[in-house]
Amino acid sequence: MKYNNIFASTLIFIAVVVIAAAACTSSTSSQPVENALMTAASTPIPARSDPKTASDDEFNGVMVVKTEDEWRQLLTPAAFTVLRDEGTERPYTGEHDKNYAAGDYHCAACNLKLFSSKTKFDSETGWPSFYQPINKKNVIEKVDRSHGETRTEIECARCHSHLGHVFDDGPKPTGLRYCINSVALKFEKAVK
């Protein structure tokens, strides 16, 4: 009976900490609460990052975590549909399909650098295509079995936003075609 009371007390403590952490998620002081919760529950919690202060060149393991409502407020409706609901923009409608300026393409949700104009090519598919990411750490590949076929989905490693798909029909040197939705990308022109 004594152990049941200790177990119940521990569960109540964990529940209080979880509620407190949820209440603090929008403040900058939530990190100590999250650390306390990790210790109390022995369950890892994804680290939170402000996309304005995190390194945008290479994913460092610190994820950007937001609620769907927070993403909805941050993104345009079209960007939300693609990035968060795994939608696809219509081919030949995106602003980056025919963009051949020198520069880098960042995640439109968290600003992580994903692709370079140096690896961009015209795949004639209607979507921006690249034969490799800037850094393999910056993208995640997942199996996508939607639409009655098996494809490889590409997500941003930092915020897990849907970017597009990768196929094995690209040019040398990789033979890959990262087919990405324009609305999932933010272009930063190279400084001369």
VEXDOGU-402909 format. One line per 8 residues: number of its first residue (from 0); their letters; for each residue x, y, z of N, C-alpha, C, O. Coordinates in pm, 1 decimal. Layout:
NUM	A	X:Y:Z:X:Y:Z:X:Y:Z:X:Y:Z  ...
END
This chain:
0	MKYNNIFA	81.7:-118.4:0.0:0.0:0.0:0.0:86.8:125.7:0.0:55.1:224.5:-66.3  196.3:120.4:75.1:287.0:234.1:84.5:345.9:266.3:-53.1:357.9:383.1:-90.1  382.7:161.7:-128.9:441.5:183.6:-261.8:338.6:238.6:-359.9:374.3:316.4:-448.3  211.5:199.9:-346.5:105.9:254.4:-431.8:91.5:403.7:-411.1:71.1:478.2:-506.9  102.1:449.4:-283.1:93.1:592.4:-254.6:211.5:667.4:-312.6:194.6:777.6:-364.6  331.4:610.3:-305.0:450.3:674.6:-362.3:436.5:682.6:-513.8:467.0:785.5:-574.0  390.4:574.2:-575.1:371.3:572.4:-720.6:267.8:677.0:-762.6:289.1:750.1:-859.4  156.5:684.4:-690.7:51.7:782.0:-722.0:104.1:924.3:-705.8:75.8:1011.0:-788.4
8	STLIFIAV	181.0:948.2:-599.0:238.8:1081.0:-576.9:335.2:1118.8:-689.0:338.2:1233.4:-733.9  413.6:1021.2:-733.3:507.5:1046.4:-842.4:432.3:1081.2:-970.9:471.6:1173.3:-1042.4  325.4:1008.9:-1000.5:246.0:1037.7:-1120.6:183.7:1177.1:-1113.2:180.4:1248.9:-1213.1  134.9:1215.3:-996.6:76.7:1348.6:-979.2:184.4:1454.9:-1000.1:158.8:1556.6:-1064.6  302.6:1432.9:-947.1:413.1:1527.2:-964.2:447.5:1543.0:-1112.5:465.1:1654.8:-1160.9  456.9:1432.1:-1183.1:489.2:1437.2:-1325.6:379.9:1512.0:-1402.0:410.4:1591.4:-1491.0  253.3:1487.5:-1368.4:142.4:1556.0:-1434.7:149.6:1706.8:-1411.1:125.2:1784.9:-1503.2  182.6:1748.2:-1289.6:194.3:1891.3:-1258.0:308.2:1952.7:-1338.6:293.9:2062.7:-1392.0
16	VVIAAAAC	420.1:1883.2:-1347.7:533.6:1934.6:-1424.0:498.8:1945.3:-1572.4:535.4:2042.9:-1637.9  428.3:1845.1:-1625.8:386.9:1848.5:-1766.4:295.6:1967.2:-1792.0:312.0:2036.9:-1892.1  200.2:1991.5:-1703.9:108.5:2104.7:-1719.2:185.9:2236.0:-1710.8:160.7:2328.0:-1788.6  278.7:2244.6:-1618.0:359.8:2366.1:-1605.5:444.3:2387.6:-1729.7:458.4:2500.9:-1775.7  500.8:2281.0:-1784.7:582.2:2292.8:-1906.1:497.1:2338.4:-2023.0:541.0:2420.7:-2103.3  375.4:2285.8:-2033.5:285.1:2325.7:-2142.4:249.0:2472.5:-2129.8:238.3:2542.1:-2230.7  230.2:2520.5:-2008.5:194.8:2660.0:-1987.4:309.9:2753.3:-2019.1:288.0:2870.3:-2050.5  430.2:2704.0:-2011.6:549.0:2787.2:-2032.4:607.4:2775.1:-2172.1:708.9:2838.9:-2199.9
24	TSSTSSQP	549.5:2697.7:-2259.7:614.9:2672.5:-2388.8:633.4:2797.4:-2472.3:723.9:2801.4:-2555.7  552.2:2898.4:-2453.7:568.1:3017.6:-2535.3:664.9:3118.0:-2474.6:697.8:3217.3:-2539.4  711.3:3095.3:-2352.7:805.3:3189.4:-2292.7:947.5:3142.2:-2314.9:972.5:3024.6:-2341.6  1040.4:3236.2:-2303.2:1180.6:3201.7:-2324.4:1239.2:3128.0:-2206.3:1350.0:3075.2:-2216.2  1168.1:3122.4:-2093.7:1221.0:3055.5:-1975.7:1174.3:2911.3:-1965.9:1183.1:2851.8:-1858.5  1124.4:2852.7:-2075.4:1071.2:2716.7:-2068.4:1179.9:2610.7:-2061.0:1151.3:2497.5:-2022.1  1302.8:2642.9:-2096.6:1409.4:2543.2:-2096.8:1431.9:2481.0:-1959.0:1444.8:2358.8:-1951.4  1437.4:2559.2:-1847.5:1454.7:2494.3:-1717.0:1339.1:2400.6:-1683.0:1360.8:2295.1:-1623.4
32	VENALMTA	1216.0:2438.2:-1720.4:1101.4:2352.2:-1694.2:1115.9:2223.1:-1773.2:1091.9:2115.0:-1719.6  1154.8:2233.0:-1900.2:1172.9:2113.9:-1981.6:1283.2:2025.3:-1925.0:1270.2:1902.9:-1925.8  1392.0:2085.6:-1875.7:1499.7:2006.2:-1816.1:1451.1:1933.8:-1691.6:1487.0:1818.2:-1668.8  1368.9:2001.7:-1609.9:1314.0:1937.3:-1489.3:1222.7:1822.9:-1528.2:1224.1:1717.5:-1464.5  1143.8:1842.8:-1631.7:1053.9:1737.9:-1677.1:1132.1:1617.6:-1728.2:1093.1:1503.8:-1702.1  1241.8:1640.2:-1800.5:1323.7:1529.9:-1850.4:1378.1:1447.9:-1733.9:1380.3:1324.9:-1739.7  1421.9:1515.8:-1628.7:1475.7:1446.0:-1513.5:1366.8:1368.1:-1441.7:1387.1:1252.4:-1404.8  1249.5:1431.6:-1421.3:1141.8:1368.2:-1345.9:1082.5:1249.3:-1419.6:1055.7:1145.8:-1358.5
40	ASTPIPAR	1061.8:1262.5:-1548.5:993.0:1157.4:-1622.9:1088.0:1063.9:-1696.6:1044.2:960.5:-1747.2  1215.2:1096.6:-1704.3:1314.7:1018.6:-1778.5:1273.7:997.3:-1923.7:1307.8:896.0:-1984.7  1200.1:1094.1:-1978.3:1157.4:1089.3:-2117.0:1215.7:1209.8:-2188.1:1190.8:1322.9:-2146.3  1292.9:1189.4:-2294.8:1352.6:1305.2:-2362.3:1246.3:1392.1:-2427.6:1148.4:1342.0:-2482.9  1266.6:1521.0:-2420.6:1179.2:1619.3:-2482.9:1261.4:1689.2:-2589.7:1375.5:1727.2:-2563.2  1206.7:1707.6:-2710.9:1284.2:1777.1:-2813.2:1323.4:1915.9:-2766.2:1241.4:1989.2:-2710.9  1447.5:1951.3:-2787.9:1493.8:2084.3:-2750.6:1425.1:2186.3:-2839.0:1393.5:2158.6:-2954.8  1402.7:2302.1:-2784.9:1338.9:2408.2:-2862.3:1443.2:2508.4:-2904.1:1542.9:2529.8:-2835.0
48	SDPKTASD	1419.4:2568.9:-3016.9:1514.7:2664.4:-3067.9:1441.0:2780.3:-3132.4:1336.3:2761.5:-3194.2  1494.5:2897.3:-3118.3:1443.2:3012.7:-3190.6:1514.0:3014.3:-3324.8:1636.5:3025.1:-3328.5  1440.1:3003.9:-3436.6:1506.0:2996.7:-3566.1:1591.1:3118.9:-3597.2:1677.2:3112.5:-3684.9  1569.2:3229.5:-3527.9:1648.8:3348.9:-3553.8:1786.6:3341.4:-3488.4:1878.1:3412.5:-3530.0  1803.1:3255.9:-3386.2:1930.4:3249.7:-3315.7:2007.4:3121.3:-3342.9:2127.4:3114.8:-3316.2  1941.2:3020.2:-3395.1:2009.7:2894.1:-3423.7:2093.8:2909.2:-3550.0:2065.2:2994.2:-3634.3  2197.2:2826.8:-3562.8:2279.2:2827.3:-3683.3:2195.7:2777.9:-3799.3:2130.0:2674.2:-3789.7  2198.0:2851.8:-3908.9:2117.7:2815.0:-4025.2:2195.5:2732.9:-4127.0:2135.9:2683.7:-4222.8
56	DEFNGVMV	2326.2:2716.2:-4110.0:2408.4:2646.1:-4208.6:2402.0:2494.3:-4196.5:2395.1:2424.1:-4297.3  2404.2:2444.1:-4074.4:2407.1:2299.5:-4052.4:2321.2:2265.0:-3931.8:2332.2:2327.9:-3826.6  2235.3:2164.3:-3947.9:2149.6:2121.7:-3837.6:2235.5:2071.6:-3722.6:2317.9:1981.7:-3739.6  2215.4:2130.9:-3605.0:2297.5:2098.7:-3487.9:2225.4:2009.2:-3386.9:2273.6:1990.7:-3275.1  2111.0:1954.0:-3425.4:2037.6:1865.8:-3335.4:1932.6:1935.4:-3252.0:1852.5:1868.9:-3186.3  1930.8:2068.5:-3252.8:1831.9:2144.1:-3176.6:1712.8:2170.3:-3268.5:1723.4:2242.9:-3367.3  1599.9:2109.8:-3233.9:1481.4:2119.9:-3318.2:1399.7:2244.7:-3288.0:1400.7:2295.7:-3176.0  1329.5:2292.4:-3388.7:1229.6:2396.8:-3371.2:1097.6:2324.8:-3351.3:1052.3:2251.6:-3439.3
64	VKTEDEWR	1036.2:2345.5:-3236.6:910.9:2278.2:-3203.5:804.5:2384.2:-3179.2:819.7:2470.7:-3092.9  697.0:2376.4:-3256.1:585.3:2468.7:-3241.6:455.9:2389.8:-3251.7:453.0:2281.2:-3309.6  350.3:2443.6:-3196.1:219.4:2381.9:-3213.7:171.5:2410.8:-3355.4:223.2:2500.8:-3421.5  74.0:2335.5:-3401.4:19.2:2360.2:-3535.0:-42.6:2499.4:-3542.4:-36.6:2563.1:-3647.5  -101.6:2548.1:-3433.7:-156.3:2684.0:-3433.0:-45.8:2788.6:-3446.9:-63.5:2889.0:-3515.9  68.7:2765.2:-3381.2:181.5:2857.9:-3394.8:233.2:2858.1:-3539.0:264.3:2963.7:-3593.9  242.2:2738.6:-3600.4:285.1:2732.3:-3741.5:184.1:2805.4:-3829.7:222.9:2877.1:-3922.0  56.4:2787.7:-3802.4:-48.2:2850.0:-3883.8:-36.8:3002.4:-3879.7:-60.4:3069.0:-3980.5
72	QLLTPAAF	-0.8:3057.7:-3764.3:16.1:3202.5:-3750.7:142.3:3251.4:-3821.1:146.1:3363.7:-3871.3  244.8:3168.1:-3824.7:374.3:3205.2:-3882.8:376.7:3194.7:-4035.0:442.1:3275.4:-4101.0  306.7:3097.0:-4091.5:315.0:3066.4:-4233.8:193.3:3117.4:-4310.9:85.5:3136.0:-4254.5  212.7:3139.3:-4440.2:99.3:3170.9:-4526.8:12.3:3045.1:-4537.5:60.6:2935.3:-4509.6  -113.5:3058.5:-4576.8:-197.2:2939.1:-4592.6:-136.9:2836.8:-4690.9:-141.8:2716.4:-4665.6  -80.9:2884.2:-4801.5:-20.3:2792.0:-4898.8:100.7:2721.2:-4839.0:117.6:2600.7:-4857.4  184.8:2795.6:-4767.5:303.0:2735.4:-4705.0:261.5:2636.2:-4597.0:322.3:2529.9:-4584.5  159.9:2668.8:-4519.6:112.2:2577.2:-4415.9:63.2:2446.9:-4478.6:93.6:2338.8:-4428.2
80	TVLRDEGT	-12.1:2456.1:-4587.5:-64.1:2337.3:-4653.9:48.1:2244.6:-4696.8:37.4:2123.1:-4680.0  155.5:2299.4:-4751.9:267.4:2216.2:-4797.9:355.5:2172.6:-4681.1:380.0:2053.4:-4662.6  402.5:2268.1:-4603.5:500.4:2238.9:-4498.5:444.3:2155.5:-4383.6:512.7:2065.9:-4334.3  323.8:2182.5:-4340.8:269.7:2115.3:-4223.0:169.2:2004.5:-4257.1:160.3:1904.7:-4185.5  92.5:2022.2:-4367.9:-6.8:1921.8:-4405.5:41.4:1831.0:-4518.8:-35.7:1750.6:-4571.1  167.7:1843.9:-4556.0:230.4:1760.0:-4660.0:158.5:1770.1:-4794.0:145.7:1671.5:-4866.6  112.0:1890.2:-4825.6:49.4:1913.8:-4954.8:154.0:1931.8:-5063.6:274.2:1926.4:-5037.9  105.8:1953.5:-5186.3:194.2:1976.4:-5300.9:138.5:2092.1:-5381.8:19.4:2095.7:-5412.8
88	ERPYTGEH	224.7:2186.3:-5415.7:178.7:2295.5:-5500.8:168.2:2246.3:-5645.2:234.1:2149.5:-5683.3  86.1:2312.5:-5724.1:70.7:2274.4:-5864.2:202.6:2298.4:-5939.1:271.2:2397.0:-5912.3  238.5:2209.8:-6032.2:363.0:2228.8:-6107.5:359.3:2357.4:-6190.6:253.8:2401.5:-6236.1  476.6:2415.2:-6208.6:497.7:2536.7:-6288.3:432.0:2660.8:-6228.9:416.2:2760.9:-6298.8  393.6:2656.4:-6102.2:331.1:2772.9:-6039.2:421.4:2836.9:-5933.8:395.4:2949.7:-5892.0  525.6:2768.5:-5890.4:611.1:2818.6:-5783.0:713.2:2919.6:-5831.4:761.6:2911.5:-5944.3  745.3:3014.7:-5745.3:837.2:3122.0:-5782.6:981.5:3075.4:-5802.6:1058.6:3145.1:-5868.5  1020.1:2961.3:-5748.5:1160.1:2919.2:-5757.0:1187.9:2818.7:-5868.6:1303.4:2781.7:-5889.8
96	DKNYAAGD	1085.9:2774.1:-5939.6:1106.8:2674.8:-6045.4:1206.2:2725.8:-6150.4:1298.0:2653.4:-6189.2  1188.4:2847.7:-6195.4:1274.7:2904.0:-6300.6:1372.4:3008.2:-6246.5:1423.0:3091.1:-6322.1  1398.8:3004.3:-6118.1:1495.3:3096.9:-6059.2:1636.5:3041.8:-6079.8:1668.5:2933.6:-6030.7  1720.4:3115.3:-6151.7:1856.6:3070.0:-6176.2:1960.5:3165.1:-6116.5:2078.3:3159.6:-6151.9  1916.2:3251.9:-6026.0:2009.8:3341.8:-5958.0:2097.4:3261.3:-5862.4:2057.1:3156.2:-5812.5  2218.1:3312.7:-5837.8:2309.8:3246.5:-5744.1:2265.0:3274.4:-5601.5:2232.8:3387.9:-5566.4  2263.1:3169.8:-5520.1:2225.3:3186.6:-5381.0:2188.1:3055.2:-5316.3:2212.3:2948.0:-5371.7  2129.0:3064.6:-5198.7:2091.7:2946.5:-5121.3:1942.2:2945.7:-5093.1:1878.3:3050.3:-5081.7
104	YHCAACNL	1888.6:2824.7:-5082.4:1747.9:2803.4:-5052.8:1735.7:2752.0:-4909.9:1797.7:2652.3:-4872.6  1655.1:2821.5:-4831.0:1635.4:2789.3:-4689.7:1494.1:2735.1:-4668.2:1404.7:2757.9:-4749.6  1475.6:2663.7:-4558.1:1342.1:2618.7:-4518.4:1256.2:2742.3:-4490.5:1296.9:2830.3:-4414.7  1138.9:2749.1:-4551.0:1050.2:2863.8:-4531.9:992.6:2868.6:-4390.5:942.5:2973.0:-4348.6  998.5:2759.0:-4317.1:943.8:2756.0:-4181.5:1046.7:2794.0:-4075.6:1015.0:2870.5:-3984.5  1169.7:2742.2:-4085.4:1267.7:2765.3:-3977.4:1399.4:2825.0:-4024.8:1487.3:2851.5:-3942.7  1415.3:2847.0:-4154.6:1532.1:2913.5:-4213.2:1658.3:2828.1:-4220.8:1765.0:2882.0:-4250.1  1651.0:2698.7:-4196.1:1768.4:2612.9:-4211.0:1807.3:2609.0:-4358.6:1721.5:2593.7:-4445.6
112	KLFSSKTK	1936.4:2622.8:-4386.2:1985.9:2621.8:-4523.9:1976.4:2479.5:-4577.9:2027.5:2385.5:-4517.1  1909.9:2464.6:-4693.6:1883.2:2332.3:-4747.8:1954.0:2303.4:-4879.8:2017.7:2199.0:-4894.0  1943.9:2393.9:-4975.9:1997.5:2369.1:-5109.3:2070.2:2492.1:-5162.1:2044.3:2604.6:-5119.4  2161.4:2468.4:-5255.7:2236.3:2575.8:-5320.2:2197.1:2583.9:-5467.2:2163.0:2483.2:-5529.3  2202.5:2704.2:-5521.3:2177.2:2720.9:-5664.8:2281.2:2644.9:-5747.1:2257.0:2614.2:-5863.8  2396.0:2614.6:-5687.7:2502.6:2541.1:-5757.9:2460.6:2398.2:-5791.8:2515.1:2338.0:-5884.3  2364.1:2343.5:-5717.6:2319.2:2205.9:-5742.8:2177.7:2201.6:-5800.7:2117.3:2094.9:-5810.8  2125.6:2318.2:-5838.7:1990.9:2326.7:-5896.4:1998.3:2296.4:-6045.3:2094.4:2333.9:-6112.4
120	FDSETGWP	1897.0:2228.8:-6096.3:1890.6:2201.0:-6239.9:1744.6:2202.5:-6284.7:1653.5:2189.4:-6202.9  1723.7:2218.3:-6414.1:1588.4:2219.5:-6469.1:1547.0:2077.0:-6500.5:1592.6:2017.6:-6598.2  1461.1:2023.7:-6417.1:1415.3:1884.6:-6434.9:1295.2:1876.3:-6528.6:1250.7:1767.1:-6564.0  1242.9:1992.7:-6568.5:1124.9:2000.3:-6654.2:1002.7:1932.2:-6592.1:916.6:1879.4:-6662.5  997.4:1934.6:-6459.3:883.4:1877.3:-6387.1:789.4:1984.5:-6334.2:676.0:1954.6:-6296.7  835.8:2110.1:-6330.8:753.3:2218.4:-6278.1:781.0:2253.4:-6134.0:715.7:2341.3:-6077.8  877.5:2185.5:-6072.7:918.0:2215.9:-5935.8:1069.1:2238.6:-5932.1:1141.6:2180.9:-6013.2  1117.9:2321.2:-5839.9:1262.7:2337.5:-5826.1:1326.1:2202.0:-5795.3:1276.6:2126.6:-5711.6
128	SFYQPINK	1436.0:2172.4:-5863.9:1503.0:2043.2:-5844.7:1651.4:2064.3:-5819.7:1714.8:2152.2:-5878.1  1704.9:1981.0:-5731.0:1845.9:1988.3:-5691.4:1901.1:1846.3:-5691.1:1827.3:1751.1:-5665.4  2030.5:1831.3:-5719.6:2085.6:1695.7:-5716.7:2147.0:1659.2:-5582.5:2187.0:1544.5:-5562.8  2155.5:1755.5:-5488.3:2198.3:1723.0:-5351.8:2168.3:1839.5:-5258.8:2164.1:1954.4:-5303.0  2147.4:1811.2:-5129.7:2129.6:1919.9:-5032.0:2265.0:1982.0:-4997.5:2370.0:1924.5:-5026.0  2260.8:2097.8:-4937.2:2384.3:2164.1:-4892.0:2456.5:2075.6:-4791.7:2578.6:2061.3:-4797.3  2381.7:2016.6:-4700.5:2438.0:1926.9:-4600.5:2336.9:1815.1:-4578.4:2219.7:1841.9:-4552.4  2380.8:1691.6:-4588.5:2291.3:1575.9:-4571.6:2221.9:1577.2:-4435.6:2112.1:1523.2:-4421.7
136	KNVIEKVD	2286.1:1639.3:-4333.8:2226.1:1648.7:-4200.2:2100.7:1735.7:-4199.1:2018.1:1724.0:-4108.6  2085.8:1822.6:-4298.8:1978.9:1921.6:-4297.4:1845.4:1869.7:-4348.7:1743.6:1937.9:-4336.8  1845.2:1749.1:-4405.8:1720.1:1690.9:-4454.1:1702.1:1550.8:-4396.8:1799.0:1481.5:-4365.5  1577.6:1511.6:-4384.0:1541.5:1378.3:-4335.7:1466.4:1309.3:-4448.6:1381.0:1369.6:-4513.5  1498.6:1183.6:-4471.5:1426.0:1104.3:-4570.0:1330.8:1010.0:-4498.0:1368.4:944.5:-4400.7  1207.0:1003.6:-4546.5:1105.3:916.7:-4487.9:1033.0:842.3:-4598.7:1019.0:893.2:-4709.9  987.8:723.3:-4568.6:908.8:646.7:-4664.8:768.2:707.1:-4670.7:704.5:729.4:-4567.8  721.4:732.9:-4792.2:588.6:789.3:-4816.0:510.8:689.9:-4902.6:546.4:665.4:-5017.9
144	RSHGETRT	404.9:633.3:-4846.0:324.5:534.2:-4918.8:189.0:590.9:-4959.9:95.6:515.4:-4987.1  178.0:722.5:-4964.6:51.4:783.9:-5004.8:32.7:774.1:-5156.3:128.4:749.0:-5229.5  -87.5:793.3:-5201.6:-121.5:793.8:-5344.3:-92.5:660.8:-5413.2:-68.8:657.5:-5533.9  -94.3:552.0:-5338.0:-79.3:419.2:-5396.6:58.3:387.2:-5450.0:72.9:295.3:-5530.6  160.0:460.7:-5407.2:296.8:433.2:-5450.7:392.7:455.0:-5334.3:357.1:517.9:-5234.7  513.3:403.4:-5347.1:615.1:423.1:-5244.5:717.4:522.6:-5296.8:780.2:501.3:-5400.5  732.9:633.0:-5222.1:828.8:737.2:-5258.7:911.2:771.8:-5135.0:882.2:725.3:-5024.8  1014.0:853.7:-5154.5:1095.8:901.0:-5043.4:1065.2:1048.2:-5020.5:1098.6:1133.9:-5102.4
152	EIECARCH	1001.2:1075.7:-4907.8:967.0:1212.8:-4870.1:1089.4:1280.9:-4809.6:1172.7:1216.9:-4745.4  1098.3:1410.6:-4831.3:1206.1:1490.8:-4773.6:1144.8:1590.3:-4675.4:1048.9:1660.6:-4707.5  1202.3:1594.8:-4554.7:1160.7:1691.2:-4452.8:1281.2:1772.2:-4407.9:1395.0:1726.5:-4418.0  1255.7:1891.7:-4358.6:1359.0:1971.9:-4294.1:1396.3:1902.4:-4163.5:1308.2:1864.0:-4086.5  1524.2:1886.0:-4138.2:1568.5:1816.6:-4017.0:1538.6:1896.6:-3890.6:1517.0:1838.2:-3784.4  1537.1:2029.5:-3900.4:1520.6:2111.8:-3780.3:1375.0:2126.3:-3737.5:1346.4:2127.3:-3617.7  1282.2:2137.6:-3832.5:1142.7:2160.3:-3792.2:1046.8:2053.5:-3844.1:926.1:2062.0:-3821.2  1099.4:1953.9:-3913.1:1020.1:1843.2:-3967.5:908.4:1890.9:-4059.7:801.2:1830.6:-4063.9
160	SHLGHVFD	932.8:1998.1:-4132.9:836.6:2043.8:-4232.3:856.5:1966.2:-4361.5:969.3:1935.9:-4400.4  746.1:1934.4:-4427.4:749.0:1863.7:-4555.4:804.9:1956.8:-4662.8:761.5:2071.3:-4675.4  901.5:1906.9:-4739.9:962.2:1985.6:-4846.2:923.7:1934.6:-4984.6:893.4:2013.4:-5074.2  924.8:1804.2:-5001.6:897.1:1742.2:-5131.2:941.4:1597.1:-5127.7:925.2:1528.8:-5026.6  997.9:1549.8:-5239.3:1042.0:1409.8:-5250.1:1176.0:1403.0:-5322.7:1215.0:1496.3:-5393.0  1245.3:1291.5:-5304.5:1370.0:1268.5:-5377.3:1352.1:1143.5:-5462.5:1294.7:1043.8:-5418.7  1403.3:1151.6:-5587.0:1392.5:1042.2:-5683.2:1531.1:1008.4:-5736.4:1623.8:1088.4:-5724.5  1545.0:890.5:-5794.6:1676.6:847.1:-5844.3:1690.9:866.4:-5995.0:1754.9:785.5:-6062.2
168	DGPKPTGL	1631.5:973.2:-6048.2:1642.3:1000.8:-6191.2:1707.3:1136.1:-6219.6:1677.3:1200.9:-6319.9  1796.5:1177.5:-6130.1:1863.0:1306.8:-6144.9:1994.9:1296.4:-6219.6:2035.9:1187.5:-6259.7  2061.3:1410.0:-6238.1:2187.9:1413.7:-6312.0:2306.9:1370.2:-6227.0:2295.1:1351.0:-6106.0  2419.7:1355.4:-6291.6:2545.1:1329.8:-6221.3:2580.9:1454.5:-6143.0:2540.9:1563.3:-6184.3  2652.0:1446.2:-6035.2:2726.8:1330.7:-5987.7:2647.4:1236.9:-5896.5:2693.6:1126.4:-5868.3  2528.5:1278.5:-5849.5:2457.2:1195.2:-5751.5:2352.2:1104.2:-5814.2:2321.1:998.4:-5759.5  2297.7:1144.4:-5927.8:2188.4:1068.7:-5987.7:2055.7:1089.9:-5915.6:1958.9:1018.3:-5941.3  2050.8:1188.4:-5825.2:1930.1:1214.3:-5746.8:1860.6:1341.5:-5794.4:1923.5:1432.7:-5848.2
176	RYCINSVA	1729.7:1344.8:-5773.3:1649.3:1464.0:-5802.4:1566.2:1496.0:-5679.5:1466.1:1430.0:-5651.9  1608.6:1597.9:-5606.1:1531.2:1647.4:-5492.9:1427.4:1742.7:-5551.1:1459.9:1855.2:-5589.1  1304.8:1698.0:-5557.7:1194.0:1771.7:-5617.5:1121.2:1843.4:-5503.8:1052.8:1779.5:-5423.8  1135.7:1976.1:-5496.4:1095.0:2051.7:-5378.7:987.3:2153.9:-5414.6:994.0:2216.9:-5520.2  890.1:2170.1:-5328.7:787.1:2272.6:-5347.4:847.7:2410.9:-5327.3:917.0:2434.3:-5228.3  822.0:2503.2:-5420.9:873.8:2640.4:-5408.1:830.7:2706.3:-5278.6:909.7:2775.6:-5214.4  705.2:2684.8:-5239.6:651.4:2750.9:-5121.1:719.5:2701.6:-4993.2:708.0:2765.9:-4888.8  789.4:2589.4:-5000.1:862.0:2536.5:-4884.0:999.8:2600.5:-4870.1:1070.1:2577.2:-4771.8
184	LKFEKAVK	1038.2:2681.3:-4969.1:1171.7:2739.2:-4972.5:1169.0:2891.3:-4964.1:1074.9:2957.0:-5008.7  1275.0:2944.4:-4905.7:1299.3:3088.2:-4903.8:1436.2:3108.3:-4967.7:1534.5:3049.4:-4922.8  1443.6:3189.8:-5070.7:1568.7:3209.2:-5143.7:1645.3:3328.5:-5089.1:1589.2:3435.6:-5065.7  1775.6:3307.3:-5069.1:1865.1:3413.4:-5025.7:1971.5:3431.6:-5132.5:2057.0:3345.2:-5152.0  1965.5:3544.8:-5201.4:2057.4:3572.5:-5311.7:2200.1:3585.2:-5259.7:2223.9:3640.7:-5152.4  2294.7:3532.7:-5337.8:2435.9:3539.4:-5299.2:2482.6:3684.9:-5300.6:2444.7:3762.9:-5387.9  2565.0:3719.5:-5202.9:2622.1:3853.3:-5196.5:2747.8:3855.1:-5281.0:2834.0:3768.2:-5268.1  2757.6:3954.5:-5367.3:2874.4:3961.9:-5458.2:2993.8:4021.2:-5389.5:3099.9:4034.8:-5450.6
END
